Amino acid sequence: MKQQKIFLIVLMVLCFALVANGLVAQEHFPTLTGTVVGIEGGARKWLEVKSETDGETVNFRIGRNTTYVPQRYPNVGEKVRILYFVEKGVNVASKVLIFKDSAN
């Protein structure tokens, strides 16, 4: 009887862990699509993007955890899509997708 209770508790914990892991993996980041208007900071710490939707310039913090597709920094004038999150009121870029046809 005691082994059955332990088994059920372990099973419940495992199920909870699997569900929680699935929810975290499905987290969605907000996105912004626009044109790069500037990169600021000695080590490229801020990326300025002019939004396609409203023309507003939005600053994003970039750093060692930011990934770029393709794997390079964007240049001024290139079209990008930024996947970001807000940390302590600051937009932090998680991924920067650089469009191939951004030379237009």
C-alpha positions in Angstrom: 0.0 0.0 0.0 2.8 2.4 0.9 4.6 1.6 -2.4 1.5 2.4 -4.4 1.2 5.8 -2.7 4.9 6.5 -3.5 4.4 5.4 -7.1 1.4 7.6 -7.5 3.2 10.6 -6.1 6.2 10.0 -8.3 3.9 9.6 -11.3 2.0 12.8 -10.5 5.3 14.8 -10.2 6.5 13.4 -13.5 3.3 14.3 -15.3 3.4 17.8 -13.8 7.0 18.2 -14.9 6.2 17.1 -18.5 3.2 19.5 -18.7 5.2 22.4 -17.3 8.1 21.7 -19.7 5.7 21.7 -22.6 4.2 25.0 -21.6 7.6 26.6 -21.3 8.7 25.3 -24.7 5.6 26.8 -26.3 6.4 30.3 -25.1 5.8 32.9 -27.8 7.9 36.0 -28.3 6.4 39.2 -29.6 7.9 40.2 -33.0 8.6 43.4 -34.8 9.4 43.7 -38.5 11.2 46.7 -39.8 14.4 48.3 -41.2 17.6 48.7 -39.3 18.4 52.4 -38.8 21.3 52.1 -36.4 23.5 50.0 -34.2 24.9 51.7 -31.1 27.5 50.9 -28.5 31.1 49.9 -28.8 30.3 46.2 -28.8 27.0 46.5 -30.8 24.8 46.6 -27.7 21.7 48.3 -29.1 19.9 47.8 -32.4 17.5 50.5 -33.6 14.7 49.3 -35.9 12.1 51.4 -37.7 8.8 49.5 -37.6 7.0 48.7 -40.8 3.6 49.0 -39.2 3.7 52.5 -37.6 7.1 53.9 -38.6 8.2 54.2 -35.0 11.9 53.6 -34.1 12.3 50.9 -31.5 15.5 50.1 -29.6 16.5 46.5 -28.7 19.2 45.4 -26.4 21.4 42.8 -28.1 24.2 40.7 -26.6 25.8 37.3 -26.5 22.5 35.5 -26.1 21.0 37.1 -29.3 21.0 34.8 -32.3 21.2 36.0 -35.9 19.8 34.2 -39.0 21.9 34.2 -41.1 24.7 34.2 -38.5 26.0 37.7 -38.9 25.1 41.2 -37.7 22.6 43.2 -39.7 23.6 46.3 -41.6 21.9 49.6 -41.6 19.1 49.6 -44.2 18.4 45.8 -44.0 15.0 44.5 -43.3 14.8 42.4 -40.2 12.3 40.6 -37.9 13.1 40.8 -34.2 11.8 38.2 -31.7 12.1 39.8 -28.3 11.0 39.9 -24.7 10.7 42.7 -22.2 13.0 42.5 -19.2 12.8 45.3 -16.6 11.1 47.6 -19.1 13.8 47.0 -21.8 13.2 45.3 -25.2 15.7 42.5 -25.4 16.3 40.8 -28.8 16.2 37.0 -28.6 16.5 36.4 -32.3 17.2 38.6 -35.3 16.0 37.3 -38.7 17.7 39.1 -41.6 15.7 39.1 -44.8 17.5 38.1 -48.0 15.8 40.6 -50.2 16.5 43.6 -48.0 18.5 45.4 -50.6 15.4 47.0 -52.1 
